[in-house]
Amino acid sequence: MIGFGRLWKGAGSAKDQAPITTIPRDVFSRTTSVGGSIPIPSDIEPSETRSAPRFLPSKTSTVLTTKSGKRLAARIINVSRTGVAVEPETASLRADEVAKVGSRPVTPGRRVAHGMVLVFQTPLKAEECGPQVVL
């Protein structure tokens, strides 16, 4: 009969196996370089999908109102003249269920990594765009 210690050592004895990790394999390759400079945000070109530059307001908490009238807390990821990216407190909330962000009526946009993008029915005025905006 084989003991667990011997069985365990036999299972993990291959030296040429890659370590178990969730980091992509390319990170461990020797050709990966980490040098260079970090780009300045003003030097980065906006994506083709973005129609206006993004900014982060001073107050990042807001309230989402659903079409049924339910109110949920959310965190603002970023804002532009045309819409807002938010992270709702409930991950199961769908973008098509949201009617308002704060007091502004919105239509569904798209999903992002930690939330959703909602498009303002009436875009913000240029003078409203900045950290002072409250949604």
C-alpha positions as CSV (number, residue, x, y, z in Angstrom):
1,M,0.0,0.0,0.0
2,I,1.3,3.4,-0.9
3,G,1.1,6.2,1.6
4,F,-0.3,9.6,0.8
5,G,3.2,11.2,1.3
6,R,4.8,9.1,-1.4
7,L,1.8,9.5,-3.7
8,W,1.9,13.3,-3.2
9,K,5.7,13.5,-3.9
10,G,5.2,11.4,-7.1
11,A,2.5,13.7,-8.4
12,G,4.5,16.9,-8.0
13,S,8.0,15.7,-8.9
14,A,8.1,17.0,-12.5
15,K,10.5,19.9,-12.5
16,D,9.7,21.0,-16.0
17,Q,6.0,21.7,-15.3
18,A,4.9,25.3,-15.2
19,P,3.9,26.6,-11.8
20,I,0.2,26.7,-11.1
21,T,-0.9,30.3,-11.4
22,T,-3.7,32.5,-12.7
23,I,-1.1,34.9,-14.2
24,P,-0.9,34.5,-18.0
25,R,2.2,32.6,-19.2
26,D,3.5,35.6,-21.2
27,V,4.4,37.4,-17.9
28,F,7.0,34.7,-17.2
29,S,8.6,34.8,-20.6
30,R,12.1,36.3,-20.8
31,T,11.2,38.4,-23.8
32,T,8.6,40.4,-21.8
33,S,10.0,43.9,-21.1
34,V,8.7,46.1,-18.3
35,G,10.7,49.2,-19.2
36,G,9.6,52.4,-20.9
37,S,7.6,55.3,-19.7
38,I,4.1,55.5,-18.4
39,P,1.9,57.6,-20.7
40,I,0.4,60.8,-19.5
41,P,-3.5,60.7,-19.7
42,S,-3.6,63.8,-21.9
43,D,-1.3,62.0,-24.4
44,I,-3.6,59.0,-24.8
45,E,-6.0,59.2,-27.8
46,P,-9.6,58.4,-26.9
47,S,-11.1,55.2,-28.3
48,E,-13.2,55.3,-31.5
49,T,-16.2,54.4,-29.4
50,R,-15.8,57.5,-27.2
51,S,-17.5,60.6,-28.4
52,A,-16.3,62.9,-25.6
53,P,-13.4,63.0,-23.1
54,R,-13.9,61.4,-19.7
55,F,-13.5,62.9,-16.2
56,L,-14.1,61.9,-12.7
57,P,-16.4,64.0,-10.5
58,S,-15.5,64.9,-6.9
59,K,-18.6,63.1,-5.6
60,T,-18.5,59.6,-7.0
61,S,-21.6,58.2,-5.2
62,T,-25.0,58.5,-7.0
63,V,-28.4,56.9,-7.0
64,L,-29.8,54.8,-9.9
65,T,-33.6,54.8,-10.3
66,T,-35.1,51.8,-12.1
67,K,-38.1,51.9,-14.4
68,S,-40.2,50.3,-11.6
69,G,-39.1,53.2,-9.2
70,K,-36.6,51.2,-7.1
71,R,-33.6,53.3,-6.0
72,L,-30.1,51.7,-5.8
73,A,-26.7,53.1,-4.7
74,A,-23.9,53.2,-7.3
75,R,-20.4,54.4,-7.7
76,I,-19.4,56.6,-10.7
77,I,-16.5,55.2,-12.7
78,N,-16.3,58.2,-15.0
79,V,-18.5,60.8,-16.7
80,S,-18.5,62.4,-20.2
81,R,-20.8,64.9,-21.8
82,T,-22.8,62.1,-23.4
83,G,-23.0,59.5,-20.6
84,V,-21.8,57.9,-17.4
85,A,-20.1,54.6,-16.4
86,V,-21.4,53.4,-13.1
87,E,-20.8,50.4,-10.8
88,P,-24.2,49.5,-9.2
89,E,-24.3,48.0,-5.7
90,T,-26.2,45.1,-7.2
91,A,-24.3,43.2,-9.9
92,S,-27.5,41.6,-11.2
93,L,-29.0,45.0,-12.3
94,R,-29.3,45.3,-16.1
95,A,-28.7,48.5,-18.0
96,D,-32.1,48.4,-19.6
97,E,-33.7,48.5,-16.2
98,V,-32.2,51.9,-15.3
99,A,-34.3,55.1,-16.0
100,K,-32.3,57.8,-14.2
101,V,-28.8,58.4,-12.8
102,G,-29.4,60.9,-10.0
103,S,-31.9,63.3,-11.6
104,R,-30.8,62.7,-15.2
105,P,-32.9,60.5,-17.5
106,V,-30.7,57.9,-19.3
107,T,-30.9,55.1,-21.9
108,P,-28.8,51.9,-21.7
109,G,-25.4,51.9,-23.3
110,R,-23.2,48.9,-22.8
111,R,-21.6,46.7,-20.2
112,V,-18.1,47.4,-18.9
113,A,-15.8,45.3,-16.6
114,H,-17.3,46.4,-13.3
115,G,-20.6,47.9,-14.3
116,M,-22.5,49.6,-17.1
117,V,-22.5,52.7,-19.4
118,L,-25.6,54.8,-19.5
119,V,-26.2,57.5,-22.1
120,F,-27.8,60.8,-21.1
121,Q,-31.0,61.6,-23.0
122,T,-29.8,65.2,-22.9
123,P,-26.0,65.7,-23.0
124,L,-24.3,67.8,-20.3
125,K,-23.4,71.3,-21.2
126,A,-19.7,72.1,-21.7
127,E,-19.6,74.2,-18.6
128,E,-21.1,71.4,-16.5
129,C,-18.3,69.0,-17.5
130,G,-15.7,68.8,-14.7
131,P,-15.2,67.5,-11.2
132,Q,-17.9,69.8,-9.8
133,V,-20.7,68.0,-11.6
134,V,-23.2,66.2,-9.3
135,L,-25.4,63.4,-10.7
